[in-house]
Amino acid sequence: MNSNKKLLSLAIISALTLSGAAFASSDTMEVHDADPRNTAWRGGIASDDSGEVKLVAGGGFNNLYGNGEYQTQTMVIGEYFTQSENFRVRLANFDERWGGVYIDVNNTEAADFYTAGYMLPLTATNDKTLFFPSVNYSYIDIDTKEIAKQMSNPLSAEGYSSGTGQLESLQSVSSGMVKDALGGDDAHMASVNLYALHPWNDTFYTAFQAFGGSSYGGVEVEMVDLMVLQGIRTQVGEGVFNIYFEGKYTNLQVNDVEMGDKDYLRGEETKFSVGFDWRF
């Protein structure tokens, strides 16, 4: 049950984490390009080693409230994946008095994800490294009809396996069978995430993200996601141009699965991406 479970697994991971190459540059508060509080308008494109192309656009505003007595940043960013036609929209608001809150809506082939989180920006004692720990809640609405359709397609189901071994008869898979196997068609998940940013100088920077989550209701899901991003920034005219290279490792396990000899499904993937980001 590997290839279609992988579809669900990777969708869950991508939905629950804030991207390492997040927002853009501010006019009021000096923040790095890879700082999630960054509000300047941007456009970008990225591609991973499987050929999936991602288009990114967004931006925001500083000090929409408070009469300038304290710093706030409010932004929105959208992503569109040209092969899968999935999309993602994130809204975030940071306030220097208490931190940041965000909402993340992600539509994928296998499931829709609705995430809310709280993030606390912290500066290390070296005055350079930034940490953004967050706690999150996600509601995962699993599309059992789409998963059943994928499993019933002999081409898309090729190589589909699990801890139970290879499945032999996929043509008769129904939405109800998928729901019964998973133990439901939704999940409530709690997760923690740590995003760190270290600018080496004005040109080079490194970002790191570590994510872990587990569901406490619905489908039993556990996951770990690790990301390392190396960025290069340069001034082009009045704007800033970023080139970044990203490596990502994902491990997801679904427990209490009623299928075959074992009661779990596990998938993992390592992915590499290159992206370009224009901030203006």
Long-range contacts (C-beta under 8 A, 24 or more apart in sequence): 1-151, 1-160, 1-161, 1-162, 1-164, 1-167, 1-181, 1-257, 1-259, 1-265, 2-159, 2-160, 2-161, 2-162, 2-265, 2-267, 3-150, 3-156, 3-157, 3-158, 3-159, 3-160, 4-110, 4-147, 4-150, 4-151, 4-156, 4-157, 4-160, 5-160, 5-162, 5-254, 5-265, 5-267, 6-267, 6-269, 7-109, 7-110, 7-147, 7-150, 8-110, 8-111, 8-142, 8-147, 8-254, 9-223, 9-250, 9-252, 9-254, 9-267, 9-269, 10-250, 10-252, 10-267, 10-269, 11-86, 11-106, 11-108, 11-109, 11-110, 11-111, 11-113, 12-111, 12-113, 12-140, 12-221, 12-223, 12-252, 13-211, 13-223, 13-225, 13-250, 13-252, 14-88, 14-106, 14-108, 15-88, 15-104, 15-106, 15-108, 15-111, 15-113, 15-115, 15-138, 15-140, 16-104, 16-113, 16-115, 16-136, 16-138, 16-189, 16-191, 16-193, 16-211, 16-213, 16-223, 16-225, 17-193, 17-209, 17-211, 17-225, 17-227, 18-90, 18-102, 18-104, 18-117, 18-119, 18-132, 18-134, 18-193, 18-195, 19-79, 20-195, 20-207, 20-208, 20-209, 20-227, 20-229, 20-246, 21-46, 21-207, 21-229, 21-231, 21-242, 21-244, 21-246, 21-275, 21-277, 22-77, 23-58, 23-59, 23-60, 23-75, 23-77, 23-92, 24-58, 24-59, 24-277, 24-279, 25-240, 25-279, 26-62, 26-73, 27-62, 28-62, 28-63, 28-71, 29-62, 29-71, 29-73, 31-73, 32-130, 32-197, 32-199, 32-205, 33-205, 33-231, 33-233, 33-240, 33-242, 33-277, 33-279, 34-197, 34-205, 34-207, 34-229, 34-231, 34-242, 35-130, 35-197, 36-92, 36-94, 36-100, 36-119, 36-121, 36-132, 36-195, 37-73, 37-94, 37-100, 37-121, 38-73, 38-75, 38-279, 39-73, 39-74, 39-75, 40-279, 40-280, 41-279, 41-280, 42-77, 42-277, 42-278, 42-279, 42-280, 43-277, 43-278, 44-242, 44-275, 44-276, 44-277, 44-278, 45-275, 45-276, 46-244, 46-246, 46-273, 46-274, 46-275, 46-276, 47-273, 47-274, 47-275, 48-271, 48-272, 48-273, 49-271, 49-272, 49-273, 50-271, 51-83, 52-81, 52-82, 52-83, 52-84, 53-81, 53-82, 53-83, 54-79, 54-80, 54-81, 54-82, 54-275, 55-79, 55-80, 55-81, 55-82, 56-277, 60-92, 66-95, 70-95, 70-96, 70-97, 71-95, 71-96, 72-96, 84-108, 84-109, 94-119, 94-121, 109-143, 109-146, 109-150, 110-142, 110-143, 110-146, 110-147, 110-150, 111-140, 111-141, 111-142, 111-143, 112-140, 112-141, 112-143, 113-138, 113-139, 113-140, 113-141, 114-138, 114-139, 114-141, 115-139, 117-193, 128-198, 128-199, 129-196, 129-197, 129-198, 130-196, 130-197, 130-198, 131-194, 131-195, 131-196, 132-194, 132-195, 132-196, 132-197, 133-192, 133-193, 133-194, 133-195, 134-192, 134-193, 134-194, 134-195, 135-190, 135-191, 135-192, 135-193, 136-189, 136-190, 136-191, 136-192, 136-193, 136-213, 137-188, 137-189, 137-190, 138-187, 138-188, 138-189, 138-191, 138-213, 139-186, 139-187, 139-188, 139-189, 140-186, 140-187, 140-188, 140-189, 140-215, 140-218, 140-219, 140-221, 141-185, 141-186, 142-182, 142-184, 142-185, 142-186, 142-187, 142-219, 143-185, 144-175, 144-176, 144-178, 144-179, 144-182, 144-185, 145-175, 147-175, 147-178, 148-173, 148-174, 148-175, 148-177, 148-178, 151-178, 162-257, 162-259, 162-260, 162-262, 162-265, 162-266, 163-260, 163-261, 163-262, 163-264, 163-265, 163-266, 164-259, 164-260, 164-261, 164-262, 165-260, 165-261, 180-258, 181-257, 181-258, 181-259, 182-219, 182-254, 182-257, 183-218, 183-219, 183-220, 183-256, 183-257, 183-258, 184-218, 184-219, 185-218, 185-219, 186-218, 186-219, 187-215, 187-217, 187-218, 187-219, 187-220, 187-221, 188-215, 188-216, 188-217, 188-218, 189-213, 189-214, 189-215, 189-216, 189-221, 190-214, 190-215, 190-216, 191-223, 202-233, 203-232, 203-233, 203-234, 204-230, 204-231, 204-232, 204-233, 205-230, 205-231, 205-233, 206-230, 206-231, 207-231, 219-254, 220-254, 220-255, 220-256, 221-252, 221-253, 221-254, 221-255, 222-252, 222-253, 222-255, 223-250, 223-251, 223-252, 223-253, 224-250, 224-251, 224-252, 225-249, 225-250, 225-251, 236-278, 238-280, 239-278, 239-279, 239-280, 240-278, 240-279, 240-280, 241-276, 241-277, 241-278, 241-279, 242-275, 242-276, 242-277, 242-278, 242-279, 243-274, 243-275, 243-276, 243-277, 244-274, 244-275, 244-277, 245-272, 245-273, 245-274, 246-272, 246-273, 246-274, 246-275, 247-271, 247-272, 248-272, 248-273
